[in-house]
Structures are given as C-alpha cells and as structure tokens.
Amino acid sequence: ELACELNGVLDEQDRCACRDGWTGETCGVLDLAPVAVGGGMREDGNSTWGFTMAGRMPWRDGKYHAILAFITDHAGIESYGSHMGLAVATASVPEGPYTRPTDHLFGAVYAGNPSAAFDPVERRYVTMHQGCGPMPQPTLACAHGDPVMAMSGASPFGPWVEHGPVFNGSSGPFPQWDQWASNGALAIAGDGTAHLMYRSHAYTAGGLHFGERLGLATAHTWRG
C-alpha cells in the first residue's frame, strides 16, 4: 500500500506490516543485517567506483570474488575518465574484507559501474559496465551517454572477452527517454534470459536535462 511505501500493508490498527527485507513505521527502511567493521574493500590512497559480486557461491579456490571499478595511480575519483578500469577482488567470506590478488586491470579505460552475473546456459561469467569500449585514447565523450558494454569469461579471473555495446542510448527526437543510458544492473535467469535495469536520462534540443528515471530492458541472452 502507498501508506507503507509499497513495501507492506496496513493492519487493523492502521500500522504497516512490512514485507521481508523492509522495516520502519512506513516500511521505508531496508532491514539490513549487521555488518562487521572492516568488511568490503579499502585501499589507502586508491578509489573504487562500483562493486559487484561475481556469483553467489565460492569459486573453485574456495573464495568469493567481486568485480569492481578501480582507479589507478592514486589519481582520485575525478580522474575516472583516464584512470578507471575493472579489477577482481577476493575474500574468504561474502562480506569481506576483499583484496586484489593482482594489479592487472581489464576493460578499456574508461570502464566503470560493473554489474556481474553468471549465465547458467553458457556457463560463463558476464560483466556489464559503462564505457565506450576500446578507444585510441581514454575519453568521456561516448556517442550516446555511456553505452552499456558486455564482457564474458570462463571464470571470475577471465580471461575476459569484450563483446562491445549491448545497450545504447537513443538518438531519437528531443526530448526522449534513453538519450543517455547508463549504470546497468544485470540479472540472468535460468533459461539465459537477460534483464537489465538502467538509469535513463532525457534532454531537450538545447541540452537541458529533462529528467531521469529507471528503465528495464530484456533480451533472450545477455548478448542482446
């Protein structure tokens, strides 16, 4: 019900009974489990942007793996256009702490906001990320915002194969949604069907930001 922010229903006393995963008087607060201090990942002097689990179970090495956007050379978050690629981090428990076993980055600079999933049909790990793909030089000026790019690998460590853009912004008349599409979040169903939630922007002909919302795109496979 709206009074419960669509995350619960009102009982006979007009109090919200929240669905699993939500709490608070109006069910507007995530009911998160406590997390120990020191989890996640942190490297002094280095910045990350986006962090996603590569599968819900430990890999063959008994560790959990995550894909993250990593900014090299202690450059700082403002240098994402010239220093940000993708990295793999591992931990012995899901909450971490995570560390990078290698300094190697994959994905063209720039590559950010990764979202990883496992394809049970092709038996491959898939990572979708923002970026322009391989370019002669690092760039922030993609053709339509930041196209959602796809990469795949046989393991969380790769080798990762770049498959190019699988979802581009729209080039239709102004103002129109999806003229800038970014920040994709990937889910792959048991039959291989791919669902991509993304951030959609619209602009006027004069370049004025018209608004933003969430969009949902689907395809028979993650390849589009």
N, C-alpha and C positions, 0 to 999 in steps of 0.2 A: 504494500500500500504506500501511497505517496507520503503519508504521515511517518512512515518508517523508512523513508528514502529507498523504497522498492527492495529493501533487504529484509523485510519482515512483515508481520500482520499485527493488527490491533486485537488485544484480548477483550474480555468483557468489561474490564476496568479501563479501557482505552489506553493501555500500556503496550508498548511494542514488544512482541515476541520475535526475536531475531533468528534468522536462518544461521546455520552453521557458518562460521567464519566472520560473523559480524557481532558487534556489541554496542553498548551505549543506549541512551534514552531513546534515540531515534534510529538506532541500528546503523549509524553513520561512521562507526569506528571499526577498523579491521581488528579482529580478535587474534592477535599475533602471540605466538609462544615466546617466552623469554629467550633472549639470545645472550650468550656469554660475551663479555667484553674481550676484544681481541680476535673476533671472528672476521669473516670476509677477507679482504686483501688490502694491504697497505705497503707501499714502498716509499720511504722517506725521500722527498725531493722529486718524485715522479707522479704524474697524474694519470688517472684512468677515466674512461667515459663509457659506461655501459658494461654490463656483466651478466652473462647468461650461462646456465648450466648446460653442458653437453651430455644430455641423457640423465635419467633419474636413478641409475644404478651405477655401482663402481665398474670401472673398466677392468680389463684383464690384469692390470697391475695392482688391483685392489684399492685404487684411489678414485676420488671424484674429480671430474675435470670441468673446467669452465672456460668459456671464450670471452675475452674482454678486449676493449679498445684501449691501447696503451700509447702514451705519448713519450717519445724517446728524448734523450739528450737533456733531460731536466728542463724541457722547454716551456712547460706550463700549459694550462688548458687553452689559453688564447692562441696557441700555435698548432691547433688541431689540423689546420689545412695543409701543413707542411711536415708534420712530425707524427701523425697518428696512423698506426696500423693495428692489426689484430694479433693477439697473443693467446697462448694457452697457459692456464694456471692449474695446479693440482692441490688437493688436500686429502687428508685421511678420513675426514668426516664432512658431511654436507655443508655445515656452517663454517668450515674453515678453522684456522687461517689458511689461506691459499698462498702459494709461492709459484713463481715462474721457473720451471726447470731449465729453461734456455732463454737466451736473449733474442732468439730468432723471432721476427715478425712476419706475418703473412697477410695477404690482401694489399691492394695498391694503396698508396698514400694519396688522398686520404681515405681511410675506411673506418667507420665508426658505428656506434649503436648496434652491435651484433645481436642476433637472436638465433639460437641454435635449437635443432630438433633432430630426432632420429627417424629415418624413413624405414619402417619395418618391411616394406616391399622390396626396395633396392638394397636394404641392409647397408645404408650409408648415413653418415652424419652430414647434416646440412646446416650451413650458417648463412643467414641473410644479413646484409649490412647496408648502411648508407654509403654513398660514394659514387664516383664517376667511372670506376674501373681503371684498367691500365692507361696511364696518360704519359706523354713525354715529360711533363713536369707536374708536381703537385698543384692542385687547383681547387678553388672553391666555387667556380662558375660552371656547374653542370648544366646540361641543356634544359632540363625541367626540374628545378629544385635538386634534390639529392635522390637519384634513382635508387630503387632497392635492388641490390646486386645479390647473386647467389653463388655460393661455393659449396663443394662437397668433398668428403674424404672418407676413406675406409675406417679410420679411427679418429679419436679426438686430436691426435697429433698429425693427422694428414697422411700422406701429402695431400694438400688441398688443391682442388681444381677450380679455377674461376670459370663460371658459366655466363657471366655478363648480366645485364639488367633483365629482371623478370617482371618488374613493375615500374612504369614511368609515369610522370605527371602528365596531365592533359595539356594539349596545345590548342584547345578549342577557343571559342569566343569568350570575351570578358563580360561580367565576372562568372567564373565557372569553378566548381569544386575540383580538386585534384590538380590544379595548376602547379602546385608544389606538394609532392607526396614523399613522406619520409618516415623515419622511426618505425619501421616494420617490426611486428611481433609475430613469429611463425608458430603454427601448430600443424602437425601432420597426423591424420587419422590412420587407423589400422589398415585401411584399403589404399593408402597412399595419397588420398585427397589432401590438398594443402589449403589452409586457411590463413590469411594474412591480415592482421589488424594493423592499421597505419594511421599516421597523422596527416590530415588533409587540409590544405590552405586554398583560399581563393583571393584573387587580386582583381582590381579594376584595371581598365586600359591604361590609366595613368600611374599604375604601380602601387596604388593604395591597398593596404592589407584589408581585405573584405571580411575575413573571419577564418576560424579554423574549427574542425570537428574530427571525430574518429570515423574512419572508413573501414569496410571489410571487403576483401577480395578473395575469391576462391578459384581453384583450378584443379583439374584431375590429378596433376602431380605438382611437386614444388618447382618443376622446370617451367611451369606456366603454359 
